[in-house]
Amino acid sequence: MKLKIKLMKWATGFPVVMLNEITAQNLGVHTKDRLLIKTLNPPYRSISTVIDTVQGLVGKNELGVSIELKERLGLKIGQKVEVCLASPPKSLFLIKKKLDGHNLSFSEISEIIEDIVSNSLSEPETALFIAAMYEKGMNFRETIYLIKSILKSGKMLKLTGKKMVYIVDKHCIGGIPGNRTTPIVVAICAAAGLIMPKSSSRAITSAAGTADVIETIADIEFSMDEVKKIIKKTNACLVWGGALEMVPADSKIIKIEKMLKIDPKAQLLASIMSKKLALGSKYILIDIPYGVNAKVSYTKALKLKKDFERIGKYFRKKIKVVLTDGSEPIGNGIGPALELVDVIRVLSPNNEGPSDLRKKSLFLAGEIFELTKKCKKGEGINLAEKILNSGEAFCKFKEIIKAQRGNINKIKIAKFKKDIFANKNGKIKEIHNKKINSLARVAGCPVDKSSGLFLYVHLLNKVKKGDKLLTIYSESESRLKEAIKYYNEKKPIIIR
């Protein structure tokens, strides 16, 4: 059947078409079925889309298309296209194969990833693939295939020049509130002459990701060419990876993982390593926080460490994995703007900032210096501390922010706040990471960048009744009330 294109002025994030109910009946299709659309003139293009049936919005001889679909096929209003019922993509059968417990080949995993990127698989179908990875797992070979397939789906950052021998990167598997070491480590390493093209993610389940934090004072979305200019000028960048189109499959999968609240190990490994490989990193430091309230236990952290090291060896990268204490939040600020305040306080030679954040940042920077042989073994922390104390790292940070059209004086803290006090004497026995992250999100993080928490205590600190434990900040009184209610119900801080 031939139908005329009618542009529907909405964006869905997924190719969708609208059919008049009578037209749908004539085609023998229903809502949520797939329709194959083919252009009739060169350049010939086709795509499989999901159908929505409507009354009145589109005529019997029309096909209503979304903005994404118009751009993908280069369609014009009134243009005629051929439509027919589409067969389910082969990748659906491959996902079922995985669910049945079979291993997948490189070509099979590639086909699934290609269909995710092209939107040939719907979000529920992509969720099925994530569930299959979570339930059945992936062996080492399949994980390598997954990394290669995700890598193949996007662009690569290619840096040239003598200085590009020392391209380094660091990554933390996340889950710890306030653990904003990346901007500090990037500034220290870039000040030492290392190249650090840091692409970071936005928050998935935490109060803030590095991208959310930097976005409070600077732009984080750039083209690949713009990123190259920033790196050439400053040795580093602090940008959002999603804007670079490096690993689009990963972005789509993470979006679904966020809704499902599951993170299969193979996907976690593939997500991290594909990004590092896409950036051309030669030296990679992986930080795995472990503990009762962290993402992983010590036993699981050790297994992850071995997995990362094995993958690094396969791709011939110098990789170092460190296991760090993830039993409580790090720093004082939790939430984009408040975490940035901590970062600036640590970087400023006149204000040491939170000691735990400073100590961990120096440790990680020191590990990178030793990994790249910038200094002898055992001297990394001393070199990092020298650069931090001299003010060079702070100057470098301001240079990077300026290159990203930012200004460190733009920080704004939410106007509504509530102090929470200790209700008895005792010691801080627990600060529950997940509950603290959730509390900050109830307050408005990470969307409201000025919202969040300021933590005054850490584990084993002695407190007296009436001592201040934390301050909740929010952009609205209603959100602040909800956050206070959440704190009282969930009790993320335990005193005994």
Residue, then its C-alpha position, 0 to 999 in steps of 0.5 A: m500500500k502507498l501512503k502520503i507522508k504527514l509530519m506529526k510535530w512530536a519527538t518520541g525518541f523512537p521511530v513511530v508512525m500513526l495510521n488511521e484505524i481504517t487504513a490499519q484494518n485494511l493492512g491487517v495491522h494493530t497498535k504496537d505491530r511493526l510496519l516496514i516503510k520503503t521510499l519509492n525514489p532514490p536514494y532507496r531507504s527502508i525502516s521498521t517502525v512501531i504502529d499507533t492507530v488513531q482517529g482523525l489525526v491522519g487521513k485514510n491515505e496518510l502516514g503520520v511520522s515522527i520527527e526522528l523518522k522524517e530525519r532518518l529517511g529524509l522524508k518530505i511532507g506529501q511524499k509517497v512511500e510503500v508500507c507493509l507489515a514487517s517481520p520481527p527483527k532476527s535479533l529478537f530470536l537471538i535474544k530468545k536464544k540467549l534467554d534459553g542459555h546459549n552463547l552468542s557469536f560476534s555476528e549475533i551480538s553485533e546484530i542485536i547492538e545494531d538493531i538497538v542503535s537503529n531503533s529496530l528493537s523497541e525499549p521492551e525488547t531491549a529490556l529483554f536483552i538486558a534481562a537475558m544478560y542479567e539472568k544467563g550471564m555472558n562468558f569472557r568471549e561474549t563480553i569481548y564481542l559485546i565491547k567490540s559491537i558497542l565500540k563499532s556502533g559509534k565514533m572514535l576520538k583520534l588524537t595525534g601528536k607527540k604528546m598523545v603517547y600518554i592518553v589516560d583515563k580513569h573510571c569509578i563503577g559508582g554508587i558512592p555519594g559525593n565521590r567526585t574525584t574525577p575533576i580533581v584527578v583530571a586537573i592534577c594529571a593534565a597539569a603534569g602533562l598527561i592527556m586526559p580526554k574525560s567523557s563522563s556520564r550523567a547520574i543513573t541512580s546516584a545524586a550526580g554524575t561528573a557530567d551533572v557536576i561540571e554542567t553547573i558551571a560549564d558546557i559539557e556537550f561538544s562535537m568531536d572536533e570541538v573536544k579535540k580543540i579543548i584537549k589541544k589547548t588544555n590537555a584534558c576535557l570534562v564532557w558528557g559522553g552522550a553528546l559525542e556519539m561514541v557509543p550510542a548503543d551503550s547510552k540506549i542500554i543504560k537508559i533501560e537499565k535505569m528503569l529496570k534498576i539492574d546492571p548485568k556484569a557483562q554490560l557494566l564491563a562493556s560500558i566502561m571499556s568501550k568508552k575508554l577504547a573509543l577515547g583512545s586511552k592507553y593507560i586506564l585506572i579503574d576504581i571499584p568501591y566495595g562495602v556493605n552499602a556499595k554496589v559490590s562486596y569485597t568478593k565481587a570487587l575482586k572478581l570484577k578486578k580480574d575481569f577488567e585486567r583480563i579485558g585490558k590485556y586482551f585489548r593491549k592496554k595498560i590497566k590498573v584496578v584499585l579497590t577502595d572503601g565504599s562503606e560511606p559517602i565521600g566529601n561533604g556535598i552530595g548533588p551537582a552544585l554541592e559536590l562542585v563546591d567540594v571539588i573547588r575547595v580541594l583544588s584551591p591551595n588556600n582551602e584543603g576541602p574535605s580530607d577524605l575526598r582530597k586523600k582519595s583524589l591524591f591516591l588515584a592521581g598517584e596511581i596514574f602517575e606510577l602507571t604511566k611511569k611519570c614517576k617511580k613506584g611509591e612516589g605517585i602520591n607525593l608528585a600529585e600532592k606537590i602539583l595540588n599544593s602548588g596551585e597548578a591543578f587549580c589553574k588547570f581546572k579553571e583553564i579547562i572550565k574556561a575552554q568549555r565556556g564556563n565560569i567557576n563563579k556560577i555556582k548556585i545553591a538552592k534557596f530552601k533548606k532544612d537542618i537535620f540534628a542528632n536526636k541522641n548522644g552516640k557514634i555514627k554507626e551507619i550512613h547508608n549510601k543508597k538511602i543518602n542518594s535517594l534522599a538527594r534525588v527526592a530533594g531534586c537531584p540531579v535535575d535541580k543542580s542546586s539541590g542536594l545534601f551537605l553532610y557534617v558527619h562520617l562513620l564513627n564520629k562522636v555526636k551529641k544530641g542537637d549536633k547538626l548531621l546534615t542540611i537538605y537543600s531544595e529548589s522547592e518547598s514541596r520537594l523539601k517537605e518530601a525529603i524531610k519525610y523520606y529522611n524520617e521514614k528511611k533513617p539513612i544515618i544511624i546513631r548508636 
